[in-house]
Amino acid sequence: MSNKIYNWHFVASDIQSLGFGNFPIIELAIAEKTICLALYKETLFAFQAICPHAGAKMVNGYLDAQGNAVCPLHKYKFTLKIGYNVTGEGYNMRTYPIEIRDDGIFVGFLS
């Protein structure tokens, strides 16, 4: 059981208003943090905006067929759910929980 306490921050009223368009990854600033959001198979994920390996902007990357976020610089792949580096280089990406509520979409940052 997790004892993590999150501060929840409003992101948008709904997924359509986020403006994904033709891109599965977007970048936005929330509560003095810059994060990425990804939309994969109608599920929303939040993760750090900068690759933990060499600092590339993850918004310039893409999602592969398995739903991993792929860094644009060295093509390291990270799971969207927990940020685990699936290509074996040992760098893990920070992820953030998302809640979709009646009053909108929220992202959680640790207190």
C-alpha positions as CSV (number, residue, x, y, z in Angstrom):
1,M,0.0,0.0,0.0
2,S,1.3,3.4,-1.0
3,N,1.6,6.1,1.7
4,K,2.3,8.8,-0.9
5,I,0.5,12.1,-0.5
6,Y,-0.1,14.1,-3.7
7,N,-1.0,17.7,-4.3
8,W,-3.5,17.6,-7.2
9,H,-3.4,20.3,-9.9
10,F,-6.0,21.0,-12.5
11,V,-4.8,20.3,-16.1
12,A,-7.8,20.7,-18.3
13,S,-11.6,20.3,-18.3
14,D,-11.3,17.3,-20.7
15,I,-8.9,15.5,-23.0
16,Q,-10.2,17.2,-26.2
17,S,-9.3,20.7,-24.8
18,L,-5.6,19.6,-24.3
19,G,-4.9,20.1,-28.0
20,F,-3.1,16.9,-28.9
21,G,-4.1,17.2,-32.6
22,N,-1.8,14.9,-34.6
23,F,0.8,14.6,-31.8
24,P,0.5,12.0,-29.1
25,I,2.8,14.0,-26.7
26,I,2.4,17.5,-25.5
27,E,4.3,19.7,-23.1
28,L,2.8,22.0,-20.5
29,A,3.6,23.9,-17.4
30,I,1.7,23.1,-14.2
31,A,2.5,24.4,-10.7
32,E,5.9,25.6,-11.7
33,K,6.8,22.2,-13.3
34,T,7.1,21.5,-17.0
35,I,5.8,18.0,-17.8
36,C,4.7,16.0,-20.8
37,L,1.3,14.4,-21.3
38,A,0.8,11.5,-23.7
39,L,-2.4,10.1,-25.1
40,Y,-2.1,6.4,-25.9
41,K,-5.1,4.2,-26.7
42,E,-7.4,6.8,-25.2
43,T,-5.5,6.8,-21.9
44,L,-3.7,9.8,-20.5
45,F,-0.2,9.6,-19.0
46,A,2.0,12.3,-17.4
47,F,5.8,12.2,-17.2
48,Q,8.9,14.4,-16.9
49,A,9.6,16.7,-19.8
50,I,13.3,16.0,-20.1
51,C,14.9,12.7,-20.8
52,P,16.8,11.4,-17.7
53,H,19.8,10.3,-19.9
54,A,20.9,13.3,-21.9
55,G,18.3,16.0,-21.3
56,A,16.5,15.9,-24.6
57,K,12.9,17.3,-24.7
58,M,10.6,14.3,-24.6
59,V,7.9,16.3,-26.4
60,N,10.1,16.0,-29.5
61,G,10.0,12.2,-29.2
62,Y,7.2,9.8,-30.1
63,L,5.3,6.8,-28.8
64,D,6.2,3.5,-30.3
65,A,3.7,0.7,-31.1
66,Q,3.9,-0.7,-27.6
67,G,3.1,2.7,-26.0
68,N,6.5,3.6,-24.8
69,A,7.8,7.1,-24.8
70,V,10.8,7.3,-27.1
71,C,13.5,9.9,-26.5
72,P,14.3,11.9,-29.7
73,L,18.0,11.9,-29.1
74,H,19.2,8.4,-28.4
75,K,15.9,6.5,-28.9
76,Y,15.8,5.2,-25.3
77,K,12.3,3.9,-24.5
78,F,10.3,4.4,-21.3
79,T,7.0,2.9,-20.2
80,L,4.3,5.5,-19.8
81,K,2.8,3.9,-16.7
82,I,5.9,3.7,-14.4
83,G,8.7,5.3,-16.5
84,Y,10.9,2.1,-16.5
85,N,13.6,2.1,-19.2
86,V,12.7,-0.9,-21.4
87,T,15.7,-0.6,-23.6
88,G,18.1,-1.5,-20.8
89,E,20.2,1.6,-20.4
90,G,19.3,2.0,-16.7
91,Y,17.7,5.4,-16.8
92,N,14.1,5.6,-15.5
93,M,11.8,8.5,-16.2
94,R,9.6,10.2,-13.5
95,T,5.9,9.7,-14.0
96,Y,3.0,11.4,-12.3
97,P,-0.5,10.1,-11.5
98,I,-3.5,11.4,-13.5
99,E,-7.0,11.5,-12.2
100,I,-10.0,12.2,-14.5
101,R,-12.8,13.6,-12.4
102,D,-16.2,15.1,-13.0
103,D,-14.7,18.5,-12.7
104,G,-11.7,17.9,-15.0
105,I,-8.3,16.3,-15.4
106,F,-5.8,16.5,-12.6
107,V,-2.1,15.6,-12.2
108,G,-0.5,14.7,-8.8
109,F,2.8,15.9,-7.6
110,L,4.3,14.5,-4.4
111,S,3.9,16.8,-1.4
